[in-house]
Amino acid sequence: MSNNYQELLEMWREEKKKRQELELINESHKKLNRKLQTELTETKEDNKKLSQQISDLEKSRRPF
């Protein structure tokens, strides 16, 4: 019985360690995803501004 308990205890420790490692990876991914979302939002805003600039230029170059 003691041997079985030791095996279970070791399995539990290994699973706990794996879970902690996965939690660290998860936190890292969350941080990266926040950064990527910020970059995406900035890129979309820049694209809108550039599109407006192009539209304004096209309007200004059209003959009346």
mmCIF file as Biopython writes it, N, C-alpha, C and O atoms, coordinates in Angstrom:
data_model
#
loop_
_atom_site.group_PDB
_atom_site.id
_atom_site.type_symbol
_atom_site.label_atom_id
_atom_site.label_alt_id
_atom_site.label_comp_id
_atom_site.label_asym_id
_atom_site.label_entity_id
_atom_site.label_seq_id
_atom_site.pdbx_PDB_ins_code
_atom_site.Cartn_x
_atom_site.Cartn_y
_atom_site.Cartn_z
_atom_site.occupancy
_atom_site.B_iso_or_equiv
_atom_site.auth_seq_id
_atom_site.auth_asym_id
_atom_site.pdbx_PDB_model_num
ATOM 1   N N  . MET A ? 1  ? 0.818   -1.191 0.000   1.0 0.0 1  A 1 
ATOM 2   C CA . MET A ? 1  ? 0.000   0.000  0.000   1.0 0.0 1  A 1 
ATOM 3   C C  . MET A ? 1  ? 0.861   1.253  0.000   1.0 0.0 1  A 1 
ATOM 4   O O  . MET A ? 1  ? 0.519   2.226  -0.672  1.0 0.0 1  A 1 
ATOM 5   N N  . SER A ? 2  ? 1.925   1.258  0.707   1.0 0.0 2  A 1 
ATOM 6   C CA . SER A ? 2  ? 2.819   2.399  0.759   1.0 0.0 2  A 1 
ATOM 7   C C  . SER A ? 2  ? 3.419   2.688  -0.618  1.0 0.0 2  A 1 
ATOM 8   O O  . SER A ? 2  ? 3.580   3.844  -1.008  1.0 0.0 2  A 1 
ATOM 9   N N  . ASN A ? 3  ? 3.740   1.634  -1.333  1.0 0.0 3  A 1 
ATOM 10  C CA . ASN A ? 3  ? 4.294   1.790  -2.674  1.0 0.0 3  A 1 
ATOM 11  C C  . ASN A ? 3  ? 3.281   2.455  -3.607  1.0 0.0 3  A 1 
ATOM 12  O O  . ASN A ? 3  ? 3.630   3.348  -4.378  1.0 0.0 3  A 1 
ATOM 13  N N  . ASN A ? 4  ? 2.048   2.018  -3.530  1.0 0.0 4  A 1 
ATOM 14  C CA . ASN A ? 4  ? 0.987   2.597  -4.334  1.0 0.0 4  A 1 
ATOM 15  C C  . ASN A ? 4  ? 0.791   4.073  -3.985  1.0 0.0 4  A 1 
ATOM 16  O O  . ASN A ? 4  ? 0.619   4.908  -4.873  1.0 0.0 4  A 1 
ATOM 17  N N  . TYR A ? 5  ? 0.817   4.378  -2.727  1.0 0.0 5  A 1 
ATOM 18  C CA . TYR A ? 5  ? 0.694   5.768  -2.276  1.0 0.0 5  A 1 
ATOM 19  C C  . TYR A ? 5  ? 1.835   6.614  -2.817  1.0 0.0 5  A 1 
ATOM 20  O O  . TYR A ? 5  ? 1.610   7.738  -3.265  1.0 0.0 5  A 1 
ATOM 21  N N  . GLN A ? 6  ? 3.039   6.099  -2.782  1.0 0.0 6  A 1 
ATOM 22  C CA . GLN A ? 6  ? 4.204   6.824  -3.282  1.0 0.0 6  A 1 
ATOM 23  C C  . GLN A ? 6  ? 4.088   7.079  -4.787  1.0 0.0 6  A 1 
ATOM 24  O O  . GLN A ? 6  ? 4.432   8.154  -5.277  1.0 0.0 6  A 1 
ATOM 25  N N  . GLU A ? 7  ? 3.603   6.084  -5.495  1.0 0.0 7  A 1 
ATOM 26  C CA . GLU A ? 7  ? 3.402   6.246  -6.947  1.0 0.0 7  A 1 
ATOM 27  C C  . GLU A ? 7  ? 2.372   7.332  -7.230  1.0 0.0 7  A 1 
ATOM 28  O O  . GLU A ? 7  ? 2.576   8.195  -8.084  1.0 0.0 7  A 1 
ATOM 29  N N  . LEU A ? 8  ? 1.278   7.276  -6.508  1.0 0.0 8  A 1 
ATOM 30  C CA . LEU A ? 8  ? 0.241   8.299  -6.692  1.0 0.0 8  A 1 
ATOM 31  C C  . LEU A ? 8  ? 0.741   9.689  -6.331  1.0 0.0 8  A 1 
ATOM 32  O O  . LEU A ? 8  ? 0.450   10.671 -7.014  1.0 0.0 8  A 1 
ATOM 33  N N  . LEU A ? 9  ? 1.482   9.747  -5.268  1.0 0.0 9  A 1 
ATOM 34  C CA . LEU A ? 9  ? 2.041   11.025 -4.842  1.0 0.0 9  A 1 
ATOM 35  C C  . LEU A ? 9  ? 2.999   11.576 -5.901  1.0 0.0 9  A 1 
ATOM 36  O O  . LEU A ? 9  ? 2.980   12.770 -6.198  1.0 0.0 9  A 1 
ATOM 37  N N  . GLU A ? 10 ? 3.815   10.723 -6.454  1.0 0.0 10 A 1 
ATOM 38  C CA . GLU A ? 10 ? 4.753   11.145 -7.506  1.0 0.0 10 A 1 
ATOM 39  C C  . GLU A ? 10 ? 3.997   11.592 -8.758  1.0 0.0 10 A 1 
ATOM 40  O O  . GLU A ? 10 ? 4.361   12.588 -9.383  1.0 0.0 10 A 1 
ATOM 41  N N  . MET A ? 11 ? 2.962   10.868 -9.115  1.0 0.0 11 A 1 
ATOM 42  C CA . MET A ? 11 ? 2.148   11.259 -10.273 1.0 0.0 11 A 1 
ATOM 43  C C  . MET A ? 11 ? 1.510   12.622 -10.042 1.0 0.0 11 A 1 
ATOM 44  O O  . MET A ? 11 ? 1.479   13.466 -10.937 1.0 0.0 11 A 1 
ATOM 45  N N  . TRP A ? 12 ? 1.005   12.824 -8.832  1.0 0.0 12 A 1 
ATOM 46  C CA . TRP A ? 12 ? 0.387   14.103 -8.499  1.0 0.0 12 A 1 
ATOM 47  C C  . TRP A ? 12 ? 1.402   15.236 -8.610  1.0 0.0 12 A 1 
ATOM 48  O O  . TRP A ? 12 ? 1.089   16.300 -9.144  1.0 0.0 12 A 1 
ATOM 49  N N  . ARG A ? 13 ? 2.603   15.016 -8.114  1.0 0.0 13 A 1 
ATOM 50  C CA . ARG A ? 13 ? 3.656   16.032 -8.192  1.0 0.0 13 A 1 
ATOM 51  C C  . ARG A ? 13 ? 4.016   16.351 -9.635  1.0 0.0 13 A 1 
ATOM 52  O O  . ARG A ? 13 ? 4.206   17.512 -9.997  1.0 0.0 13 A 1 
ATOM 53  N N  . GLU A ? 14 ? 4.108   15.317 -10.449 1.0 0.0 14 A 1 
ATOM 54  C CA . GLU A ? 14 ? 4.426   15.533 -11.867 1.0 0.0 14 A 1 
ATOM 55  C C  . GLU A ? 14 ? 3.330   16.326 -12.559 1.0 0.0 14 A 1 
ATOM 56  O O  . GLU A ? 14 ? 3.608   17.238 -13.337 1.0 0.0 14 A 1 
ATOM 57  N N  . GLU A ? 15 ? 2.090   15.977 -12.273 1.0 0.0 15 A 1 
ATOM 58  C CA . GLU A ? 15 ? 0.967   16.704 -12.878 1.0 0.0 15 A 1 
ATOM 59  C C  . GLU A ? 15 ? 0.922   18.154 -12.404 1.0 0.0 15 A 1 
ATOM 60  O O  . GLU A ? 15 ? 0.620   19.062 -13.177 1.0 0.0 15 A 1 
ATOM 61  N N  . LYS A ? 16 ? 1.223   18.353 -11.145 1.0 0.0 16 A 1 
ATOM 62  C CA . LYS A ? 16 ? 1.262   19.716 -10.611 1.0 0.0 16 A 1 
ATOM 63  C C  . LYS A ? 16 ? 2.338   20.527 -11.318 1.0 0.0 16 A 1 
ATOM 64  O O  . LYS A ? 16 ? 2.114   21.684 -11.674 1.0 0.0 16 A 1 
ATOM 65  N N  . LYS A ? 17 ? 3.490   19.932 -11.520 1.0 0.0 17 A 1 
ATOM 66  C CA . LYS A ? 17 ? 4.580   20.616 -12.211 1.0 0.0 17 A 1 
ATOM 67  C C  . LYS A ? 17 ? 4.194   20.937 -13.653 1.0 0.0 17 A 1 
ATOM 68  O O  . LYS A ? 17 ? 4.464   22.037 -14.137 1.0 0.0 17 A 1 
ATOM 69  N N  . LYS A ? 18 ? 3.573   19.995 -14.332 1.0 0.0 18 A 1 
ATOM 70  C CA . LYS A ? 18 ? 3.122   20.232 -15.715 1.0 0.0 18 A 1 
ATOM 71  C C  . LYS A ? 18 ? 2.114   21.368 -15.769 1.0 0.0 18 A 1 
ATOM 72  O O  . LYS A ? 18 ? 2.172   22.231 -16.645 1.0 0.0 18 A 1 
ATOM 73  N N  . ARG A ? 19 ? 1.183   21.353 -14.811 1.0 0.0 19 A 1 
ATOM 74  C CA . ARG A ? 19 ? 0.166   22.414 -14.779 1.0 0.0 19 A 1 
ATOM 75  C C  . ARG A ? 19 ? 0.802   23.779 -14.580 1.0 0.0 19 A 1 
ATOM 76  O O  . ARG A ? 19 ? 0.409   24.751 -15.225 1.0 0.0 19 A 1 
ATOM 77  N N  . GLN A ? 20 ? 1.778   23.854 -13.693 1.0 0.0 20 A 1 
ATOM 78  C CA . GLN A ? 20 ? 2.460   25.127 -13.457 1.0 0.0 20 A 1 
ATOM 79  C C  . GLN A ? 20 ? 3.188   25.598 -14.723 1.0 0.0 20 A 1 
ATOM 80  O O  . GLN A ? 20 ? 3.177   26.785 -15.050 1.0 0.0 20 A 1 
ATOM 81  N N  . GLU A ? 21 ? 3.809   24.667 -15.416 1.0 0.0 21 A 1 
ATOM 82  C CA . GLU A ? 21 ? 4.493   25.023 -16.665 1.0 0.0 21 A 1 
ATOM 83  C C  . GLU A ? 21 ? 3.486   25.529 -17.702 1.0 0.0 21 A 1 
ATOM 84  O O  . GLU A ? 21 ? 3.738   26.510 -18.401 1.0 0.0 21 A 1 
ATOM 85  N N  . LEU A ? 22 ? 2.356   24.852 -17.787 1.0 0.0 22 A 1 
ATOM 86  C CA . LEU A ? 22 ? 1.331   25.272 -18.741 1.0 0.0 22 A 1 
ATOM 87  C C  . LEU A ? 22 ? 0.734   26.625 -18.367 1.0 0.0 22 A 1 
ATOM 88  O O  . LEU A ? 22 ? 0.392   27.414 -19.249 1.0 0.0 22 A 1 
ATOM 89  N N  . GLU A ? 23 ? 0.607   26.897 -17.092 1.0 0.0 23 A 1 
ATOM 90  C CA . GLU A ? 23 ? 0.106   28.203 -16.659 1.0 0.0 23 A 1 
ATOM 91  C C  . GLU A ? 23 ? 1.081   29.317 -17.046 1.0 0.0 23 A 1 
ATOM 92  O O  . GLU A ? 23 ? 0.663   30.410 -17.426 1.0 0.0 23 A 1 
ATOM 93  N N  . LEU A ? 24 ? 2.361   29.037 -16.948 1.0 0.0 24 A 1 
ATOM 94  C CA . LEU A ? 24 ? 3.360   30.024 -17.372 1.0 0.0 24 A 1 
ATOM 95  C C  . LEU A ? 24 ? 3.270   30.278 -18.879 1.0 0.0 24 A 1 
ATOM 96  O O  . LEU A ? 24 ? 3.334   31.419 -19.337 1.0 0.0 24 A 1 
ATOM 97  N N  . ILE A ? 25 ? 3.124   29.209 -19.624 1.0 0.0 25 A 1 
ATOM 98  C CA . ILE A ? 25 ? 2.980   29.348 -21.080 1.0 0.0 25 A 1 
ATOM 99  C C  . ILE A ? 25 ? 1.721   30.134 -21.401 1.0 0.0 25 A 1 
ATOM 100 O O  . ILE A ? 25 ? 1.732   31.003 -22.272 1.0 0.0 25 A 1 
ATOM 101 N N  . ASN A ? 26 ? 0.643   29.833 -20.704 1.0 0.0 26 A 1 
ATOM 102 C CA . ASN A ? 26 ? -0.611  30.536 -20.924 1.0 0.0 26 A 1 
ATOM 103 C C  . ASN A ? 26 ? -0.469  32.031 -20.654 1.0 0.0 26 A 1 
ATOM 104 O O  . ASN A ? 26 ? -0.949  32.853 -21.435 1.0 0.0 26 A 1 
ATOM 105 N N  . GLU A ? 27 ? 0.178   32.378 -19.571 1.0 0.0 27 A 1 
ATOM 106 C CA . GLU A ? 27 ? 0.389   33.798 -19.255 1.0 0.0 27 A 1 
ATOM 107 C C  . GLU A ? 27 ? 1.239   34.474 -20.328 1.0 0.0 27 A 1 
ATOM 108 O O  . GLU A ? 27 ? 0.972   35.609 -20.721 1.0 0.0 27 A 1 
ATOM 109 N N  . SER A ? 28 ? 2.241   33.780 -20.784 1.0 0.0 28 A 1 
ATOM 110 C CA . SER A ? 28 ? 3.086   34.319 -21.844 1.0 0.0 28 A 1 
ATOM 111 C C  . SER A ? 28 ? 2.272   34.552 -23.116 1.0 0.0 28 A 1 
ATOM 112 O O  . SER A ? 28 ? 2.434   35.572 -23.786 1.0 0.0 28 A 1 
ATOM 113 N N  . HIS A ? 29 ? 1.409   33.616 -23.439 1.0 0.0 29 A 1 
ATOM 114 C CA . HIS A ? 29 ? 0.566   33.753 -24.631 1.0 0.0 29 A 1 
ATOM 115 C C  . HIS A ? 29 ? -0.434  34.896 -24.478 1.0 0.0 29 A 1 
ATOM 116 O O  . HIS A ? 29 ? -0.717  35.615 -25.436 1.0 0.0 29 A 1 
ATOM 117 N N  . LYS A ? 30 ? -0.956  35.056 -23.285 1.0 0.0 30 A 1 
ATOM 118 C CA . LYS A ? 30 ? -1.883  36.170 -23.047 1.0 0.0 30 A 1 
ATOM 119 C C  . LYS A ? 30 ? -1.183  37.504 -23.287 1.0 0.0 30 A 1 
ATOM 120 O O  . LYS A ? 30 ? -1.730  38.400 -23.930 1.0 0.0 30 A 1 
ATOM 121 N N  . LYS A ? 31 ? 0.014   37.618 -22.771 1.0 0.0 31 A 1 
ATOM 122 C CA . LYS A ? 31 ? 0.777   38.860 -22.931 1.0 0.0 31 A 1 
ATOM 123 C C  . LYS A ? 31 ? 1.066   39.121 -24.416 1.0 0.0 31 A 1 
ATOM 124 O O  . LYS A ? 31 ? 0.920   40.242 -24.902 1.0 0.0 31 A 1 
ATOM 125 N N  . LEU A ? 32 ? 1.473   38.078 -25.114 1.0 0.0 32 A 1 
ATOM 126 C CA . LEU A ? 32 ? 1.755   38.211 -26.539 1.0 0.0 32 A 1 
ATOM 127 C C  . LEU A ? 32 ? 0.492   38.577 -27.309 1.0 0.0 32 A 1 
ATOM 128 O O  . LEU A ? 32 ? 0.536   39.422 -28.203 1.0 0.0 32 A 1 
ATOM 129 N N  . ASN A ? 33 ? -0.615  37.958 -26.975 1.0 0.0 33 A 1 
ATOM 130 C CA . ASN A ? 33 ? -1.868  38.264 -27.658 1.0 0.0 33 A 1 
ATOM 131 C C  . ASN A ? 33 ? -2.307  39.709 -27.423 1.0 0.0 33 A 1 
ATOM 132 O O  . ASN A ? 33 ? -2.823  40.355 -28.335 1.0 0.0 33 A 1 
ATOM 133 N N  . ARG A ? 34 ? -2.104  40.218 -26.208 1.0 0.0 34 A 1 
ATOM 134 C CA . ARG A ? 34 ? -2.435  41.631 -25.952 1.0 0.0 34 A 1 
ATOM 135 C C  . ARG A ? 34 ? -1.579  42.545 -26.826 1.0 0.0 34 A 1 
ATOM 136 O O  . ARG A ? 34 ? -2.072  43.520 -27.392 1.0 0.0 34 A 1 
ATOM 137 N N  . LYS A ? 35 ? -0.301  42.219 -26.927 1.0 0.0 35 A 1 
ATOM 138 C CA . LYS A ? 35 ? 0.599   43.024 -27.746 1.0 0.0 35 A 1 
ATOM 139 C C  . LYS A ? 35 ? 0.183   42.971 -29.217 1.0 0.0 35 A 1 
ATOM 140 O O  . LYS A ? 35 ? 0.144   43.996 -29.898 1.0 0.0 35 A 1 
ATOM 141 N N  . LEU A ? 36 ? -0.125  41.776 -29.691 1.0 0.0 36 A 1 
ATOM 142 C CA . LEU A ? 36 ? -0.539  41.637 -31.083 1.0 0.0 36 A 1 
ATOM 143 C C  . LEU A ? 36 ? -1.849  42.365 -31.362 1.0 0.0 36 A 1 
ATOM 144 O O  . LEU A ? 36 ? -2.019  42.962 -32.425 1.0 0.0 36 A 1 
ATOM 145 N N  . GLN A ? 37 ? -2.767  42.315 -30.413 1.0 0.0 37 A 1 
ATOM 146 C CA . GLN A ? 37 ? -4.033  43.022 -30.587 1.0 0.0 37 A 1 
ATOM 147 C C  . GLN A ? 37 ? -3.804  44.527 -30.659 1.0 0.0 37 A 1 
ATOM 148 O O  . GLN A ? 37 ? -4.447  45.214 -31.454 1.0 0.0 37 A 1 
ATOM 149 N N  . THR A ? 38 ? -2.909  45.038 -29.848 1.0 0.0 38 A 1 
ATOM 150 C CA . THR A ? 38 ? -2.575  46.462 -29.883 1.0 0.0 38 A 1 
ATOM 151 C C  . THR A ? 38 ? -1.978  46.830 -31.236 1.0 0.0 38 A 1 
ATOM 152 O O  . THR A ? 38 ? -2.345  47.843 -31.831 1.0 0.0 38 A 1 
ATOM 153 N N  . GLU A ? 39 ? -1.068  46.009 -31.709 1.0 0.0 39 A 1 
ATOM 154 C CA . GLU A ? 39 ? -0.453  46.278 -33.013 1.0 0.0 39 A 1 
ATOM 155 C C  . GLU A ? 39 ? -1.482  46.224 -34.131 1.0 0.0 39 A 1 
ATOM 156 O O  . GLU A ? 39 ? -1.447  47.038 -35.054 1.0 0.0 39 A 1 
ATOM 157 N N  . LEU A ? 40 ? -2.391  45.273 -34.049 1.0 0.0 40 A 1 
ATOM 158 C CA . LEU A ? 40 ? -3.434  45.162 -35.067 1.0 0.0 40 A 1 
ATOM 159 C C  . LEU A ? 40 ? -4.329  46.396 -35.076 1.0 0.0 40 A 1 
ATOM 160 O O  . LEU A ? 40 ? -4.651  46.932 -36.137 1.0 0.0 40 A 1 
ATOM 161 N N  . THR A ? 41 ? -4.719  46.834 -33.905 1.0 0.0 41 A 1 
ATOM 162 C CA . THR A ? 41 ? -5.564  48.025 -33.792 1.0 0.0 41 A 1 
ATOM 163 C C  . THR A ? 41 ? -4.846  49.244 -34.372 1.0 0.0 41 A 1 
ATOM 164 O O  . THR A ? 41 ? -5.445  50.023 -35.114 1.0 0.0 41 A 1 
ATOM 165 N N  . GLU A ? 42 ? -3.572  49.409 -34.038 1.0 0.0 42 A 1 
ATOM 166 C CA . GLU A ? 42 ? -2.798  50.526 -34.575 1.0 0.0 42 A 1 
ATOM 167 C C  . GLU A ? 42 ? -2.676  50.447 -36.091 1.0 0.0 42 A 1 
ATOM 168 O O  . GLU A ? 42 ? -2.764  51.461 -36.783 1.0 0.0 42 A 1 
ATOM 169 N N  . THR A ? 43 ? -2.475  49.251 -36.596 1.0 0.0 43 A 1 
ATOM 170 C CA . THR A ? 43 ? -2.350  49.071 -38.045 1.0 0.0 43 A 1 
ATOM 171 C C  . THR A ? 43 ? -3.658  49.411 -38.748 1.0 0.0 43 A 1 
ATOM 172 O O  . THR A ? 43 ? -3.649  50.041 -39.806 1.0 0.0 43 A 1 
ATOM 173 N N  . LYS A ? 44 ? -4.773  49.001 -38.171 1.0 0.0 44 A 1 
ATOM 174 C CA . LYS A ? 44 ? -6.070  49.329 -38.762 1.0 0.0 44 A 1 
ATOM 175 C C  . LYS A ? 44 ? -6.294  50.839 -38.784 1.0 0.0 44 A 1 
ATOM 176 O O  . LYS A ? 44 ? -6.784  51.388 -39.771 1.0 0.0 44 A 1 
ATOM 177 N N  . GLU A ? 45 ? -5.935  51.499 -37.698 1.0 0.0 45 A 1 
ATOM 178 C CA . GLU A ? 45 ? -6.087  52.955 -37.642 1.0 0.0 45 A 1 
ATOM 179 C C  . GLU A ? 45 ? -5.196  53.633 -38.679 1.0 0.0 45 A 1 
ATOM 180 O O  . GLU A ? 45 ? -5.626  54.567 -39.357 1.0 0.0 45 A 1 
ATOM 181 N N  . ASP A ? 46 ? -3.966  53.167 -38.800 1.0 0.0 46 A 1 
ATOM 182 C CA . ASP A ? 46 ? -3.052  53.720 -39.800 1.0 0.0 46 A 1 
ATOM 183 C C  . ASP A ? 46 ? -3.591  53.509 -41.209 1.0 0.0 46 A 1 
ATOM 184 O O  . ASP A ? 46 ? -3.494  54.401 -42.053 1.0 0.0 46 A 1 
ATOM 185 N N  . ASN A ? 47 ? -4.151  52.350 -41.463 1.0 0.0 47 A 1 
ATOM 186 C CA . ASN A ? 47 ? -4.707  52.073 -42.791 1.0 0.0 47 A 1 
ATOM 187 C C  . ASN A ? 47 ? -5.874  52.996 -43.115 1.0 0.0 47 A 1 
ATOM 188 O O  . ASN A ? 47 ? -6.010  53.464 -44.246 1.0 0.0 47 A 1 
ATOM 189 N N  . LYS A ? 48 ? -6.716  53.254 -42.115 1.0 0.0 48 A 1 
ATOM 190 C CA . LYS A ? 48 ? -7.829  54.184 -42.335 1.0 0.0 48 A 1 
ATOM 191 C C  . LYS A ? 48 ? -7.305  55.578 -42.676 1.0 0.0 48 A 1 
ATOM 192 O O  . LYS A ? 48 ? -7.810  56.231 -43.589 1.0 0.0 48 A 1 
ATOM 193 N N  . LYS A ? 49 ? -6.302  56.023 -41.946 1.0 0.0 49 A 1 
ATOM 194 C CA . LYS A ? 49 ? -5.729  57.347 -42.197 1.0 0.0 49 A 1 
ATOM 195 C C  . LYS A ? 49 ? -5.109  57.422 -43.584 1.0 0.0 49 A 1 
ATOM 196 O O  . LYS A ? 49 ? -5.297  58.401 -44.306 1.0 0.0 49 A 1 
ATOM 197 N N  . LEU A ? 50 ? -4.376  56.391 -43.946 1.0 0.0 50 A 1 
ATOM 198 C CA . LEU A ? 50 ? -3.750  56.375 -45.269 1.0 0.0 50 A 1 
ATOM 199 C C  . LEU A ? 50 ? -4.802  56.342 -46.376 1.0 0.0 50 A 1 
ATOM 200 O O  . LEU A ? 50 ? -4.657  57.004 -47.404 1.0 0.0 50 A 1 
ATOM 201 N N  . SER A ? 51 ? -5.835  55.583 -46.157 1.0 0.0 51 A 1 
ATOM 202 C CA . SER A ? 51 ? -6.914  55.518 -47.142 1.0 0.0 51 A 1 
ATOM 203 C C  . SER A ? 51 ? -7.556  56.894 -47.320 1.0 0.0 51 A 1 
ATOM 204 O O  . SER A ? 51 ? -7.852  57.308 -48.441 1.0 0.0 51 A 1 
ATOM 205 N N  . GLN A ? 52 ? -7.762  57.582 -46.231 1.0 0.0 52 A 1 
ATOM 206 C CA . GLN A ? 52 ? -8.337  58.929 -46.302 1.0 0.0 52 A 1 
ATOM 207 C C  . GLN A ? 52 ? -7.397  59.884 -47.018 1.0 0.0 52 A 1 
ATOM 208 O O  . GLN A ? 52 ? -7.840  60.712 -47.815 1.0 0.0 52 A 1 
ATOM 209 N N  . GLN A ? 53 ? -6.121  59.778 -46.744 1.0 0.0 53 A 1 
ATOM 210 C CA . GLN A ? 53 ? -5.136  60.633 -47.422 1.0 0.0 53 A 1 
ATOM 211 C C  . GLN A ? 53 ? -5.152  60.387 -48.930 1.0 0.0 53 A 1 
ATOM 212 O O  . GLN A ? 53 ? -5.094  61.330 -49.719 1.0 0.0 53 A 1 
ATOM 213 N N  . ILE A ? 54 ? -5.228  59.138 -49.318 1.0 0.0 54 A 1 
ATOM 214 C CA . ILE A ? 54 ? -5.265  58.802 -50.743 1.0 0.0 54 A 1 
ATOM 215 C C  . ILE A ? 54 ? -6.530  59.364 -51.369 1.0 0.0 54 A 1 
ATOM 216 O O  . ILE A ? 54 ? -6.496  59.938 -52.457 1.0 0.0 54 A 1 
ATOM 217 N N  . SER A ? 55 ? -7.631  59.194 -50.680 1.0 0.0 55 A 1 
ATOM 218 C CA . SER A ? 55 ? -8.898  59.715 -51.187 1.0 0.0 55 A 1 
ATOM 219 C C  . SER A ? 55 ? -8.838  61.238 -51.334 1.0 0.0 55 A 1 
ATOM 220 O O  . SER A ? 55 ? -9.289  61.788 -52.339 1.0 0.0 55 A 1 
ATOM 221 N N  . ASP A ? 56 ? -8.286  61.902 -50.345 1.0 0.0 56 A 1 
ATOM 222 C CA . ASP A ? 56 ? -8.156  63.355 -50.404 1.0 0.0 56 A 1 
ATOM 223 C C  . ASP A ? 56 ? -7.263  63.786 -51.570 1.0 0.0 56 A 1 
ATOM 224 O O  . ASP A ? 56 ? -7.566  64.754 -52.267 1.0 0.0 56 A 1 
ATOM 225 N N  . LEU A ? 57 ? -6.173  63.068 -51.774 1.0 0.0 57 A 1 
ATOM 226 C CA . LEU A ? 57 ? -5.276  63.387 -52.889 1.0 0.0 57 A 1 
ATOM 227 C C  . LEU A ? 57 ? -5.965  63.199 -54.226 1.0 0.0 57 A 1 
ATOM 228 O O  . LEU A ? 57 ? -5.838  64.027 -55.127 1.0 0.0 57 A 1 
ATOM 229 N N  . GLU A ? 58 ? -6.690  62.110 -54.344 1.0 0.0 58 A 1 
ATOM 230 C CA . GLU A ? 58 ? -7.412  61.852 -55.600 1.0 0.0 58 A 1 
ATOM 231 C C  . GLU A ? 58 ? -8.434  62.946 -55.875 1.0 0.0 58 A 1 
ATOM 232 O O  . GLU A ? 58 ? -8.582  63.383 -57.016 1.0 0.0 58 A 1 
ATOM 233 N N  . LYS A ? 59 ? -9.138  63.389 -54.842 1.0 0.0 59 A 1 
ATOM 234 C CA . LYS A ? 59 ? -10.127 64.462 -55.020 1.0 0.0 59 A 1 
ATOM 235 C C  . LYS A ? 59 ? -9.458  65.771 -55.424 1.0 0.0 59 A 1 
ATOM 236 O O  . LYS A ? 59 ? -9.975  66.511 -56.261 1.0 0.0 59 A 1 
ATOM 237 N N  . SER A ? 60 ? -8.322  66.044 -54.832 1.0 0.0 60 A 1 
ATOM 238 C CA . SER A ? 60 ? -7.650  67.308 -55.123 1.0 0.0 60 A 1 
ATOM 239 C C  . SER A ? 60 ? -7.046  67.328 -56.539 1.0 0.0 60 A 1 
ATOM 240 O O  . SER A ? 60 ? -6.812  68.406 -57.085 1.0 0.0 60 A 1 
ATOM 241 N N  . ARG A ? 61 ? -6.801  66.197 -57.117 1.0 0.0 61 A 1 
ATOM 242 C CA . ARG A ? 61 ? -6.187  66.126 -58.451 1.0 0.0 61 A 1 
ATOM 243 C C  . ARG A ? 61 ? -7.214  66.030 -59.568 1.0 0.0 61 A 1 
ATOM 244 O O  . ARG A ? 61 ? -6.859  66.116 -60.744 1.0 0.0 61 A 1 
ATOM 245 N N  . ARG A ? 62 ? -8.456  65.858 -59.223 1.0 0.0 62 A 1 
ATOM 246 C CA . ARG A ? 62 ? -9.480  65.776 -60.259 1.0 0.0 62 A 1 
ATOM 247 C C  . ARG A ? 62 ? -9.757  67.175 -60.825 1.0 0.0 62 A 1 
ATOM 248 O O  . ARG A ? 62 ? -9.857  68.156 -60.088 1.0 0.0 62 A 1 
ATOM 249 N N  . PRO A ? 63 ? -9.873  67.230 -62.122 1.0 0.0 63 A 1 
ATOM 250 C CA . PRO A ? 63 ? -10.248 68.536 -62.709 1.0 0.0 63 A 1 
ATOM 251 C C  . PRO A ? 63 ? -11.721 68.833 -62.442 1.0 0.0 63 A 1 
ATOM 252 O O  . PRO A ? 63 ? -12.547 67.926 -62.349 1.0 0.0 63 A 1 
ATOM 253 N N  . PHE A ? 64 ? -12.022 70.085 -62.326 1.0 0.0 64 A 1 
ATOM 254 C CA . PHE A ? 64 ? -13.412 70.470 -62.057 1.0 0.0 64 A 1 
ATOM 255 C C  . PHE A ? 64 ? -14.242 70.410 -63.276 1.0 0.0 64 A 1 
ATOM 256 O O  . PHE A ? 64 ? -15.437 70.703 -63.224 1.0 0.0 64 A 1 
#
